Amino acid sequence: MKATLDEGLSSALSDIVFWGERIGTHLSSITEERFLADGTLVDAVCFCISCIGEAAARVRRNWPDFAALNPDLELAHSSAMRNRIIHGYFDVDHRIVWTAATVSIPALVKAAHKCLEAA
């Protein structure tokens, strides 16, 4: 028998998946060098990461037990990255954004998918 997710929790996880997949679309066939040279692309990916971080913070705030039971979501890292982009916008290291977008976010999307499918 599958567990049922609260509608708000399901929505937040779906947001993580949506914005993470948008990053994948933005970066399809893009090299790190091209990413770093394209300010519009950097801006788009930073926006997506900010949205993911906001959804992650919502999960941590409203469903802390769920967050604790699903450490593979790494929600604290996502919300911290959002805060760094939003509040420290003036000196964000775009190489770190690239790594987050190409390594951490795909893992997060996979984990969020897993949670949604289990419900």
C-alpha positions as CSV (number, residue, x, y, z in Angstrom):
1,M,0.0,0.0,0.0
2,K,1.3,3.4,-1.0
3,A,1.6,6.3,1.5
4,T,-0.4,9.4,0.5
5,L,1.4,12.7,0.4
6,D,-0.3,15.9,1.7
7,E,-1.4,18.0,-1.3
8,G,1.0,20.8,-0.4
9,L,3.9,18.5,0.1
10,S,3.2,16.9,-3.3
11,S,3.0,20.3,-4.9
12,A,6.4,21.3,-3.4
13,L,8.0,18.1,-4.6
14,S,6.4,18.6,-8.0
15,D,7.9,22.1,-8.1
16,I,11.3,20.7,-7.4
17,V,10.9,18.3,-10.3
18,F,9.5,20.9,-12.7
19,W,12.3,23.5,-12.1
20,G,15.0,20.8,-12.0
21,E,13.8,19.5,-15.4
22,R,13.8,23.0,-16.7
23,I,17.5,23.3,-15.8
24,G,18.0,20.0,-17.7
25,T,16.3,21.5,-20.8
26,H,18.3,24.8,-20.5
27,L,21.6,22.8,-20.3
28,S,20.9,20.2,-22.9
29,S,24.0,19.9,-25.1
30,I,25.6,22.9,-23.3
31,T,29.3,22.7,-22.2
32,E,30.5,24.4,-19.0
33,E,32.5,26.9,-21.1
34,R,29.4,27.9,-23.1
35,F,27.3,28.1,-19.9
36,L,29.9,30.4,-18.2
37,A,30.0,32.7,-21.3
38,D,26.2,33.0,-21.6
39,G,24.8,35.4,-19.0
40,T,21.2,34.8,-20.0
41,L,21.7,31.1,-19.5
42,V,23.3,31.6,-16.1
43,D,20.4,33.9,-15.1
44,A,17.9,31.3,-16.2
45,V,19.6,28.5,-14.3
46,C,20.0,30.7,-11.2
47,F,16.3,31.4,-11.3
48,C,15.4,27.7,-11.5
49,I,17.7,26.9,-8.6
50,S,16.1,29.7,-6.6
51,C,12.7,28.2,-7.3
52,I,13.9,24.8,-6.2
53,G,15.4,26.2,-3.1
54,E,12.1,28.0,-2.2
55,A,10.2,24.7,-2.6
56,A,12.8,22.9,-0.6
57,A,12.5,25.5,2.2
58,R,8.8,25.0,2.1
59,V,9.1,21.3,2.6
60,R,11.6,21.7,5.5
61,R,9.4,24.3,7.2
62,N,6.0,22.7,6.7
63,W,6.9,18.9,6.7
64,P,10.0,18.6,8.9
65,D,9.4,14.9,9.6
66,F,9.2,14.1,5.9
67,A,12.4,16.1,5.3
68,A,14.1,14.2,8.1
69,L,13.0,10.8,6.7
70,N,14.3,11.7,3.2
71,P,17.8,12.9,3.7
72,D,18.6,12.0,0.0
73,L,16.6,15.1,-1.0
74,E,19.3,17.3,0.6
75,L,16.7,20.1,1.2
76,A,19.0,22.1,3.4
77,H,21.6,22.4,0.6
78,S,18.9,23.5,-1.9
79,S,17.5,26.2,0.3
80,A,21.0,27.4,1.2
81,M,21.9,27.6,-2.5
82,R,18.8,29.7,-3.1
83,N,19.7,32.0,-0.3
84,R,23.2,32.4,-1.6
85,I,22.0,33.3,-5.1
86,I,19.3,35.7,-3.9
87,H,21.2,37.4,-1.1
88,G,24.7,37.1,-2.4
89,Y,23.9,37.7,-6.0
90,F,26.7,40.2,-6.4
91,D,29.5,37.5,-6.2
92,V,27.9,34.1,-7.0
93,D,30.5,31.7,-8.4
94,H,29.0,30.5,-11.7
95,R,31.2,27.4,-11.6
96,I,29.5,26.3,-8.4
97,V,26.1,27.0,-10.1
98,W,27.2,24.8,-13.0
99,T,28.1,22.0,-10.6
100,A,24.9,22.3,-8.7
101,A,22.9,22.3,-12.0
102,T,24.7,19.4,-13.5
103,V,25.4,17.2,-10.5
104,S,23.3,18.1,-7.4
105,I,20.0,19.1,-9.1
106,P,19.7,15.9,-11.2
107,A,20.2,13.9,-8.1
108,L,17.6,16.0,-6.2
109,V,15.1,15.6,-9.1
110,K,15.6,11.8,-9.1
111,A,15.0,11.7,-5.3
112,A,11.9,13.9,-5.5
113,H,10.5,11.7,-8.3
114,K,11.1,8.7,-6.1
115,C,9.1,10.3,-3.3
116,L,6.2,11.2,-5.6
117,E,6.1,7.8,-7.2
118,A,6.1,6.1,-3.7
119,A,2.9,8.0,-2.8
